[in-house]
Amino acid sequence: MTKIVFICTANQFRSPIAAAYFSTKLQNEHIPGDWDVISAGTWTKNGLPAHPSAIKLGEKFQLDISSHKTREVNSEILIGADLVLVMEQGHKEALCFEFPLCCEKIFLLSQVTDKNAVEITDPANNEFYDAQQIVQVIIDTIDNVFLAIIALTKSRAEVDHDAQQSS
């Protein structure tokens, strides 16, 4: 099984939207394979619901995150992942500091294709964008890097599989 983890801060808005959209896109594009797409937060408590505006906006984009429950990122989640996609450079830096053995599989979502880094800011902390604009940025970013994510995830899965074989 190929596992991708989307990470934001509270795991109540950006990462659940990203995971839901990516899962939907996998199905719509008929991408073969067994995929496990989840989300987590760098600074959250386990078991909280998605933010009400995220649920409402998710519905507007045909994404159902109404049953989403937050989960705090931990070593088990990161070690089990083939690819970890974060929303902000600070997420990557914090995760690489706390989990240095997982750093090579952590990428800023917008940098999967080696393009300029674009952070997807938290709508709770951004007075210049409304929440719907943030959802649109997430969707547009995933659309732009979708095939690169698939390729990178598969190559990361092969690296992990080869490492397990040689152990």
C-alpha positions as CSV (number, residue, x, y, z in Angstrom):
1,M,0.0,0.0,0.0
2,T,1.2,3.5,-0.9
3,K,0.8,6.0,1.8
4,I,0.7,9.8,1.5
5,V,0.2,12.2,4.5
6,F,-0.9,15.8,4.1
7,I,0.1,17.9,7.1
8,C,-0.9,21.3,8.3
9,T,-1.0,22.9,11.8
10,A,-4.3,22.0,13.5
11,N,-5.4,19.3,11.0
12,Q,-8.8,20.9,10.9
13,F,-8.8,22.8,7.5
14,R,-6.0,22.6,5.0
15,S,-4.7,19.0,5.4
16,P,-8.1,17.3,5.5
17,I,-9.2,19.3,2.5
18,A,-6.0,18.3,0.6
19,A,-6.3,14.6,1.6
20,A,-9.9,14.5,0.6
21,Y,-9.3,16.2,-2.8
22,F,-6.2,14.1,-3.5
23,S,-8.2,10.9,-2.8
24,T,-11.0,12.0,-5.0
25,K,-8.6,12.9,-7.8
26,L,-7.0,9.4,-7.5
27,Q,-10.4,7.9,-8.1
28,N,-11.4,10.3,-10.8
29,E,-8.2,9.8,-12.7
30,H,-8.4,6.0,-12.3
31,I,-4.9,5.8,-10.8
32,P,-4.1,2.2,-10.1
33,G,-2.8,0.8,-6.9
34,D,-3.7,0.6,-3.3
35,W,-3.5,4.2,-1.8
36,D,-3.8,5.3,1.8
37,V,-4.2,9.1,1.9
38,I,-4.4,10.6,5.4
39,S,-3.9,13.9,7.1
40,A,-2.3,15.0,10.4
41,G,-1.4,18.2,12.3
42,T,1.8,19.5,13.8
43,W,0.1,21.2,16.7
44,T,-3.3,19.6,17.5
45,K,-5.1,17.3,19.8
46,N,-6.4,13.9,18.5
47,G,-10.1,13.5,17.8
48,L,-11.3,17.1,17.1
49,P,-13.7,17.6,14.2
50,A,-12.8,19.5,11.1
51,H,-13.4,23.3,11.2
52,P,-17.1,24.1,10.4
53,S,-16.0,26.3,7.5
54,A,-13.8,23.5,6.1
55,I,-16.8,21.1,6.2
56,K,-19.0,23.7,4.5
57,L,-16.5,24.6,1.8
58,G,-15.6,20.9,1.3
59,E,-19.3,20.3,0.4
60,K,-19.1,23.2,-2.1
61,F,-16.2,21.4,-3.8
62,Q,-17.9,17.9,-3.5
63,L,-15.5,16.9,-0.7
64,D,-17.0,15.2,2.4
65,I,-14.8,15.8,5.5
66,S,-17.8,15.8,7.9
67,S,-16.5,12.7,9.7
68,H,-12.9,13.9,9.9
69,K,-11.1,13.7,13.2
70,T,-7.8,15.4,13.9
71,R,-4.7,13.4,14.5
72,E,-1.3,14.7,15.8
73,V,1.6,13.7,13.6
74,N,3.9,11.2,15.3
75,S,6.8,9.0,14.3
76,E,4.5,6.0,13.5
77,I,2.6,8.1,10.9
78,L,5.8,9.5,9.3
79,I,7.8,6.3,9.3
80,G,4.8,4.5,7.6
81,A,4.4,7.2,5.0
82,D,6.0,7.1,1.5
83,L,5.5,10.8,1.1
84,V,4.7,13.6,3.4
85,L,3.3,16.9,2.0
86,V,3.2,20.0,4.2
87,M,1.5,23.4,3.7
88,E,4.2,25.7,5.1
89,Q,8.0,25.7,5.2
90,G,7.8,25.9,9.0
91,H,6.0,22.5,9.0
92,K,8.8,20.9,7.1
93,E,11.5,22.5,9.3
94,A,9.7,21.4,12.5
95,L,9.2,17.9,11.3
96,C,12.7,17.5,10.0
97,F,14.0,18.7,13.3
98,E,11.8,16.4,15.4
99,F,12.0,13.4,13.0
100,P,15.3,13.7,11.1
101,L,15.2,10.2,9.8
102,C,12.0,11.1,7.8
103,C,13.2,14.4,6.4
104,E,13.9,13.0,2.9
105,K,10.3,12.2,2.3
106,I,8.9,15.6,3.6
107,F,8.1,18.1,0.9
108,L,6.3,21.5,0.7
109,L,3.2,20.7,-1.4
110,S,4.1,23.3,-4.0
111,Q,7.7,22.2,-4.3
112,V,7.0,18.6,-5.5
113,T,7.9,19.8,-9.0
114,D,10.8,21.9,-8.0
115,K,8.9,25.1,-8.6
116,N,9.1,28.1,-6.4
117,A,7.9,27.5,-2.9
118,V,4.4,28.7,-2.3
119,E,3.1,28.4,1.2
120,I,-0.6,27.6,1.7
121,T,-1.4,29.8,4.7
122,D,-3.8,28.9,7.4
123,P,-7.1,30.8,6.8
124,A,-7.3,31.5,10.5
125,N,-4.1,33.4,10.3
126,N,-4.5,35.2,7.0
127,E,-6.6,38.4,6.8
128,F,-6.0,38.8,3.0
129,Y,-7.6,35.5,1.8
130,D,-10.9,34.1,2.7
131,A,-11.3,30.4,3.4
132,Q,-12.7,29.6,0.0
133,Q,-9.6,31.1,-1.7
134,I,-7.4,28.8,0.5
135,V,-9.4,25.8,-0.6
136,Q,-9.1,26.9,-4.2
137,V,-5.3,27.3,-3.8
138,I,-5.1,23.7,-2.3
139,I,-7.1,22.3,-5.2
140,D,-5.1,24.2,-7.9
141,T,-1.8,23.3,-6.3
142,I,-2.7,19.6,-6.2
143,D,-4.0,19.8,-9.8
144,N,-0.6,21.3,-10.9
145,V,1.6,18.7,-9.1
146,F,-0.7,15.7,-9.2
147,L,1.3,13.5,-11.6
148,A,4.5,14.6,-10.0
149,I,3.1,13.5,-6.6
150,I,2.2,10.1,-8.1
151,A,5.7,9.6,-9.6
152,L,7.5,10.8,-6.4
153,T,5.3,8.6,-4.2
154,K,6.0,5.5,-6.3
155,S,9.7,6.2,-6.4
156,R,9.7,6.8,-2.6
157,A,7.8,3.5,-2.1
158,E,10.4,1.7,-4.1
159,V,13.2,3.2,-2.1
160,D,11.5,2.2,1.2
161,H,10.8,-1.3,-0.1
162,D,14.4,-1.8,-1.2
163,A,15.7,-0.5,2.2
164,Q,13.4,-3.0,4.0
165,Q,14.6,-5.9,1.7
166,S,18.3,-5.1,2.5
167,S,17.7,-5.0,6.3
